[in-house]
Amino acid sequence: MRQPQIVQALAGRIPGMGGVFAGRLRNAHQVESLVANLISVNRRYKAHAGLRVTDV
């Protein structure tokens, strides 16, 4: 079993969650930057901003 498949299987064990292969590890910095921005927005505005990927 390849690494993305293992991670997807682990995510699938969480109720209501599923894994999606979003590309190679070298692209992770883009996701990390987005998460850092969401954390900053949530702290500043005391909000619960997030991102939802649908129809996958």
Sequence and secondary structure as in RCSB ss.txt:
>XXXX:A:sequence
MRQPQIVQALAGRIPGMGGVFAGRLRNAHQVESLVANLISVNRRYKAHAGLRVTDV
>XXXX:A:secstr
  HHHHHHHHHHTSTT        GGGHHHHHHHHHHHHHHHHHHT          
